[in-house]
Amino acid sequence: MNNLDITIVVFYLLALLAVGLYVSFTHKQKKSSDLFLAGKSLTWKTVGLSIFGTNVSPLNIISTCGLAYTYGMVACNFQWLAWIYILLLSLVFLPYYLRHNIQTMPQFMLRRYDESCRKALSWIVFLQISIGAGSVLYAGSMLVSQLIGFPIWQCVILMTAFAMSFTVTGGLKAVAITDSFQSVVMVFVCVFIGYVALTDVSDWSLFTQKLDVDYWKLLRPSDDPNYPWQAIVFGYPIMSIWYWCANQNIVQTTLGSKSLEEGNKGILFLGYLKLLIPVLFILPGILAKVLLQDLENPDDALLRLIYQYLPHGLVGLAIGVLIAALVGSLTAMYNSGSTIFALDILPNFSKSDAPPTLAQGRMVMATLAVLAMLIAIGLDRVEGFNLFEKVNAIFSFLCPSLVAVFIWGIFWKKISSKAALYTLIAGNIPCILISILYLSQYPSREFYPNFFLISFYLFAALSVLLIVLSYRYPDTDGKPRPIFEKTQWNENPFSRSLKWGWGILAVIMIALYSYFN
């Protein structure tokens, strides 16, 4: 980068900071619900763009581009198939959460199961959010380290300080608005990168000469050594249900919407935004495969494209956008993690029944930021995996127990509290052990199937455990335990525009999968 690029990066980040601080000081929070749920004032556009900005983090951008460079169109599955699970969020989970006044996932455990399950899940979710924040921070610090030449641990500190500068003050309102701001700019920059690189392809036959047939298939044969279709069809849904329907980072933004209708519109808007991901991040990865020579690390594909095909000035804007995306993801995770700790964990150590204060919430955010820093530095020491595999493998092994307890519990009233508790605690032991063995490649990398398939096997085993224990230890306390009922659809039916919107999106997805297979 030259001086112009550096100036633009600094100006862009200062502008982002100014937006966050403006919102912070012009919309003073009077209570903790304003800090955590934005006073339930988010519109559908803000909901959709905020979740999109959180989802499309530097972790996602860099790892998706690198995955496309190596495996091609198979990377689109992790974007295009998401519409099924965000539809599930809109149809089932969001109405359920709002109907029963659930603000956090541990509160779901309290209403559906009991206090023991709530306490167990509080710590599990807080750990997951901490790992997620550390993963995003690690990916962003890798980017910044390549740009300025500082060691990763120093970049971790720099990025954390910037993200916390307005998160601790402003809460979810500032996070949502700054996410929306940088999402629009990020879309423009990434489209421009793809366009400029595409115009450099002098001969379209290069795509067929350098890329084999499987490179263009969304679903690969069952004997594919890396991403067979079974891993996509059976394994990926486990992590996707957790991410979109039971993940505090995502759910919290939808709960901050003005109404159920507004939240559902925001979710539908997000579904259409996900259509853009292949153009934004997967096409550049494919173009890098065709145009770039001697690329040793696939995770460097996007940055190489930026340096090679963008003029000075736009290079600075592109880097600023990537760093801003990091900040958006981090701020959302800091806010969600502090919500969990302040509302579900902190009261266990306090004799007072008073709700958490703003000062307590901000202190928890700062503590979570420090924990994420330690995790990011630890991830830097894990070797032998690309960025996509390293992070997604960790969550694939941690989410099966949660998905089993949420899915079975929300639809089947016979799932008992004791069974859920045992599944959350004892069921996670083999998941953690397998995760350690997989990441350490013991006894070898080839010994294991795709990590998404392992996730499916774990979910199936834990589902059996959950059902068997529910019959062995049924609930006998007579406490009403709400499950999802079809009457909720009658009480809050989709509007005509929502039905048409989802129908058109489904037709588009069917057409895409038909064409690329």
LOPA-348715 format. One record per residue (C-alpha): x, y, z; residue in three letters. Coordinates in steps of 0.1 Angstrom, whole numbers, padded with zeros to 4 digits, always signed. Last residue first. Example, Ala and Ser with C-alpha at 12.3 -4.5 7.8 and 13.67 -1.06 7.14 Angstrom:
residues 2
+0137-0011+0071SER +0123-0045+0078ALA 
END
This chain:
residues 517
-0254-0302-0111ASN -0248-0264-0114PHE -0280-0257-0133TYR -0304-0277-0112SER -0289-0262-0080TYR -0293-0227-0093LEU -0329-0233-0105ALA -0339-0248-0072ILE -0324-0218-0054MET -0342-0192-0076ILE -0376-0210-0072VAL -0371-0210-0034ALA -0364-0173-0034LEU -0395-0166-0055ILE -0416-0186-0030GLY -0400-0169+0000TRP -0408-0134-0013GLY -0443-0143-0024TRP -0452-0157+0010LYS -0436-0126+0027LEU -0456-0102+0004SER -0488-0120+0012ARG -0482-0117+0050SER -0470-0147+0069PHE -0494-0158+0096PRO -0490-0147+0132ASN -0519-0162+0152GLU -0526-0190+0127ASN -0489-0199+0125TRP -0487-0199+0163GLN -0516-0224+0163THR -0493-0249+0149LYS -0477-0253+0183GLU -0440-0250+0193PHE -0434-0263+0227ILE -0441-0247+0261PRO -0432-0266+0293ARG -0459-0264+0320PRO -0444-0276+0353LYS -0461-0308+0366GLY -0430-0318+0385ASP -0428-0353+0370THR -0405-0348+0341ASP -0394-0381+0326PRO -0361-0399+0335TYR -0359-0432+0316ARG -0382-0421+0287TYR -0363-0388+0284SER -0329-0407+0288LEU -0337-0428+0257VAL -0347-0397+0237ILE -0316-0377+0246LEU -0292-0406+0240LEU -0308-0413+0206VAL -0304-0376+0198SER -0268-0377+0210LEU -0259-0405+0186ALA -0276-0388+0157ALA -0260-0354+0165PHE -0226-0370+0168LEU -0229-0388+0135TYR -0240-0355+0118PHE -0211-0336+0133SER -0187-0363+0120ILE -0202-0358+0086LEU -0195-0321+0088PHE -0159-0329+0098PHE -0153-0348+0066ASN -0143-0384+0073PRO -0114-0391+0097TYR -0084-0415+0093PHE -0070-0395+0064GLU -0058-0368+0087ARG -0038-0393+0107SER -0037-0409+0142PRO -0042-0383+0154TYR -0046-0352+0133GLN -0042-0328+0163SER -0073-0310+0151LEU -0092-0343+0148TYR -0080-0357+0181LEU -0090-0325+0200ILE -0124-0323+0183SER -0130-0360+0190ILE -0123-0354+0227LEU -0146-0323+0227ILE -0175-0341+0211CYS -0170-0372+0233PRO -0174-0350+0264ILE -0202-0328+0250ASN -0228-0355+0256GLY -0220-0357+0293ALA -0229-0320+0299ILE -0255-0310+0273LEU -0270-0345+0270THR -0272-0350+0307TYR -0290-0317+0311LEU -0314-0324+0283ALA -0322-0359+0297ALA -0328-0343+0332LYS -0352-0317+0317SER -0373-0342+0298SER -0381-0346+0261ILE -0417-0357+0261LYS -0430-0323+0248LYS -0416-0328+0213TRP -0412-0299+0189PHE -0391-0273+0208ILE -0372-0299+0228GLY -0363-0321+0199TRP -0348-0292+0179ILE -0332-0274+0209PHE -0317-0303+0228VAL -0304-0320+0196ALA -0290-0288+0182VAL -0272-0280+0214LEU -0256-0315+0216SER -0245-0313+0180PRO -0230-0278+0183CYS -0194-0283+0196LEU -0180-0307+0170PHE -0191-0286+0140SER -0180-0255+0159PHE -0144-0266+0160ILE -0144-0280+0125ALA -0158-0247+0112ASN -0128-0228+0126VAL -0099-0249+0114LYS -0115-0260+0082GLU -0123-0226+0069PHE -0089-0212+0079LEU -0068-0239+0063ASN -0056-0268+0085PHE -0022-0282+0094GLY -0013-0259+0123GLU -0029-0247+0155VAL -0006-0220+0172ARG -0025-0190+0157ASP -0056-0204+0173LEU -0041-0198+0207GLY -0035-0161+0200ILE -0071-0158+0189ALA -0083-0176+0221ILE -0063-0152+0243LEU -0077-0121+0225MET -0113-0135+0228ALA -0108-0138+0265LEU -0097-0101+0267VAL -0128-0091+0247ALA -0151-0111+0269LEU -0138-0092+0299THR -0144-0058+0283ALA -0179-0069+0274MET -0185-0081+0310VAL -0175-0047+0323MET -0199-0030+0299ARG -0228-0051+0311GLY -0219-0045+0347GLN -0218-0007+0341ALA -0251-0008+0323LEU -0267-0025+0354THR -0278-0060+0356PRO -0314-0066+0367PRO -0322-0064+0404ALA -0329-0097+0421ASP -0300-0092+0446SER -0280-0121+0461LYS -0256-0121+0432SER -0234-0149+0419PHE -0262-0167+0400ASN -0274-0134+0387PRO -0241-0131+0367LEU -0247-0161+0345ILE -0280-0156+0327ASP -0286-0119+0322LEU -0251-0104+0324ALA -0232-0134+0310PHE -0256-0141+0281ILE -0259-0104+0272THR -0221-0099+0275SER -0217-0127+0250GLY -0242-0112+0226SER -0227-0077+0228ASN -0191-0089+0223TYR -0203-0111+0195MET -0220-0082+0177ALA -0190-0060+0182THR -0166-0086+0169LEU -0186-0092+0137SER -0189-0055+0129GLY -0152-0049+0137VAL -0141-0076+0114LEU -0163-0062+0087ALA -0147-0029+0092ALA -0112-0044+0088ILE -0124-0059+0055LEU -0139-0026+0044VAL -0107-0007+0052GLY -0087-0031+0032ILE -0110-0026+0002ALA -0109+0012+0006LEU -0071+0012+0008GLY -0068-0009-0023VAL -0094+0014-0039LEU -0070+0042-0034GLY -0042+0026-0054HIS -0057+0007-0083PRO -0072-0027-0078LEU -0061-0058-0097TYR -0029-0071-0082GLN -0031-0059-0046TYR -0068-0068-0041ILE -0064-0101-0060LEU -0035-0111-0037ARG -0056-0102-0006LEU -0084-0124-0018LEU -0063-0155-0026ALA -0042-0154+0006ASP -0063-0181+0023ASP -0053-0204-0006PRO -0017-0205+0008ASN +0010-0214-0018GLU -0002-0192-0046LEU +0023-0199-0074ASP +0004-0182-0102GLN -0028-0162-0101LEU -0052-0160-0130LEU -0073-0192-0131VAL -0073-0201-0094LYS -0076-0164-0084ALA -0107-0162-0107LEU -0123-0191-0088ILE -0116-0174-0054GLY -0129-0140-0068PRO -0161-0158-0079LEU -0165-0172-0043ILE -0163-0139-0024PHE -0187-0113-0038LEU -0204-0132-0066VAL -0208-0163-0045PRO -0221-0142-0016ILE -0247-0123-0035LEU -0275-0149-0031LEU -0270-0145+0007LYS -0285-0110+0004LEU -0317-0125-0008TYR -0320-0146+0023GLY -0311-0116+0045LEU -0341-0097+0031PHE -0363-0127+0041LEU -0349-0124+0076ILE -0355-0087+0077GLY -0390-0092+0066LYS -0395-0117+0093ASN -0382-0093+0120GLY -0405-0065+0108GLU -0435-0089+0109GLU -0425-0101+0144LEU -0423-0065+0156SER -0398-0036+0160LYS -0368-0058+0156SER -0344-0064+0185GLY -0353-0101+0187LEU -0339-0104+0151THR -0306-0090+0163THR -0304-0113+0193GLN -0311-0144+0171VAL -0279-0140+0151ILE -0253-0136+0178ASN -0272-0158+0203GLN -0270-0188+0180ASN -0301-0211+0182ALA -0318-0207+0149CYS -0292-0195+0123TRP -0259-0210+0136TYR -0274-0240+0154TRP -0295-0250+0124ILE -0265-0244+0101SER -0242-0266+0122MET -0265-0296+0120ILE -0275-0288+0084PRO -0239-0292+0072TYR -0237-0329+0080GLY -0266-0345+0062PHE -0269-0328+0028VAL -0234-0312+0026ILE -0214-0341+0042ALA -0234-0366+0022GLN -0225-0348-0011TRP -0188-0356-0006PRO -0166-0327+0004TYR -0129-0338+0008ASN -0122-0374-0004PRO -0150-0374-0031ASP -0164-0409-0030ASP -0200-0398-0026SER -0198-0376-0057PRO -0198-0338-0055ARG -0228-0315-0049LEU -0223-0279-0060LEU -0204-0290-0091LYS -0182-0265-0110TRP -0149-0278-0097TYR -0161-0314-0104ASP -0155-0308-0142VAL -0118-0298-0139ASP -0105-0263-0138LEU -0074-0251-0156LYS -0084-0258-0192GLN -0121-0253-0188THR -0118-0219-0171PHE -0089-0210-0194LEU -0113-0214-0224SER -0126-0179-0215TRP -0095-0164-0231ASP -0083-0129-0220SER -0094-0132-0184VAL -0083-0097-0172ASP -0119-0085-0174THR -0128-0110-0147LEU -0102-0095-0123ALA -0117-0060-0126VAL -0153-0073-0122TYR -0145-0095-0092GLY -0127-0067-0074ILE -0155-0042-0082PHE -0181-0066-0068VAL -0161-0069-0036CYS -0158-0031-0032VAL -0195-0024-0038PHE -0207-0052-0014VAL -0183-0040+0013MET -0196-0004+0011VAL -0232-0016+0017VAL -0221-0038+0045SER -0201-0010+0062GLN -0230+0012+0069PHE -0254-0017+0079SER -0229-0030+0104ASP -0224+0005+0118THR -0261+0008+0124ILE -0265-0026+0140ALA -0234-0023+0163VAL -0245+0012+0174ALA -0279+0000+0184LYS -0265-0032+0199LEU -0245-0015+0226GLY -0231+0021+0224GLY -0204+0026+0250THR -0188-0008+0253VAL -0191-0013+0216THR -0176+0021+0207PHE -0139+0018+0215SER -0143-0020+0220MET -0138-0027+0183ALA -0107-0004+0181PHE -0090-0018+0211ALA -0097-0054+0200THR -0082-0047+0166MET -0050-0033+0180LEU -0045-0061+0206ILE -0050-0088+0180VAL -0026-0070+0157CYS +0001-0072+0184GLN -0005-0109+0188TRP -0003-0114+0150ILE +0032-0099+0148PRO +0033-0066+0129PHE +0040-0065+0092GLY +0015-0038+0083ILE -0006-0054+0057LEU +0001-0091+0063GLN -0005-0086+0101SER -0038-0068+0094VAL -0051-0098+0075LEU -0040-0124+0100MET -0054-0101+0127SER -0088-0103+0110GLY -0087-0140+0109ALA -0077-0142+0146TYR -0103-0118+0157LEU -0130-0138+0139VAL -0118-0169+0156SER -0115-0153+0190GLY -0151-0139+0187ALA -0163-0174+0178GLY -0144-0190+0206ILE -0159-0165+0231SER -0193-0170+0216ILE -0190-0208+0220GLN -0178-0204+0256LEU -0207-0181+0265PHE -0230-0206+0249VAL -0217-0235+0270ILE -0217-0214+0302TRP -0252-0203+0298SER -0262-0238+0285LEU -0254-0254+0318ALA -0271-0227+0339LYS -0303-0229+0319ARG -0303-0267+0320CYS -0301-0266+0358SER -0328-0240+0360GLU -0354-0261+0341ASP -0366-0274+0307TYR -0386-0253+0282ARG -0388-0221+0301ARG -0353-0222+0317LEU -0337-0236+0285MET -0352-0209+0264PHE -0338-0184+0289GLN -0304-0199+0282PRO -0309-0190+0245MET -0313-0153+0253THR -0342-0128+0250GLN -0371-0152+0254ILE -0405-0134+0259ASN -0425-0166+0254HIS -0443-0155+0222ARG -0412-0137+0210LEU -0390-0168+0212TYR -0416-0190+0196TYR -0423-0166+0168PRO -0385-0164+0161LEU -0380-0202+0162PHE -0407-0215+0140VAL -0414-0198+0107LEU -0387-0171+0106SER -0359-0193+0120LEU -0369-0222+0098LEU -0368-0198+0068LEU -0333-0189+0081ILE -0325-0226+0079TYR -0337-0232+0044ILE -0321-0200+0031TRP -0287-0212+0044ALA -0284-0236+0015LEU -0271-0208-0007TRP -0242-0198+0015GLN -0225-0230+0027PHE -0234-0247-0005ASN -0216-0220-0025CYS -0182-0234-0014ALA -0188-0265-0034VAL -0185-0242-0064MET -0147-0244-0065GLY -0127-0267-0042TYR -0093-0250-0037THR -0099-0214-0048TYR -0135-0216-0035ALA -0122-0226-0001LEU -0097-0197-0001GLY -0125-0172-0010CYS -0147-0187+0017THR -0119-0185+0043SER -0111-0149+0036ILE -0146-0135+0035ILE -0160-0157+0062ASN -0133-0149+0087LEU -0133-0113+0075PRO -0169-0113+0086SER -0199-0119+0063VAL -0222-0132+0090ASN -0221-0101+0111THR -0226-0078+0081GLY -0255-0100+0068PHE -0270-0100+0103ILE -0268-0062+0104SER -0280-0058+0068LEU -0311-0079+0074GLY -0320-0064+0108VAL -0313-0028+0096THR -0335-0033+0065LYS -0363-0049+0086TRP -0363-0020+0111THR -0347-0022+0145LEU -0365-0005+0175SER -0367-0032+0201LYS -0350-0010+0227GLY -0317-0018+0210ALA -0318-0054+0224LEU -0287-0055+0245PHE -0280-0019+0255LEU -0317-0009+0254ASP -0326-0040+0275SER -0299-0029+0300SER -0316+0003+0309LYS -0316+0040+0301LYS -0294+0038+0270GLN -0284+0072+0255LYS -0292+0075+0218HIS -0273+0106+0208THR -0240+0095+0226PHE -0238+0060+0213SER -0252+0067+0179VAL -0226+0094+0173TYR -0199+0071+0188LEU -0207+0043+0163GLY -0208+0067+0133VAL -0176+0083+0144ALA -0158+0050+0147LEU -0169+0041+0112LEU -0156+0074+0099ALA -0123+0069+0117LEU -0120+0034+0101LEU -0126+0049+0067TYR -0102+0078+0072PHE -0074+0055+0084VAL -0079+0031+0055VAL -0081+0060+0031ILE -0048+0075+0044THR -0030+0042+0042ILE -0041+0037+0006ASP -0030+0072-0004LEU +0004+0067+0013ASN +0011+0036-0007ASN +0000+0000+0000MET 
END
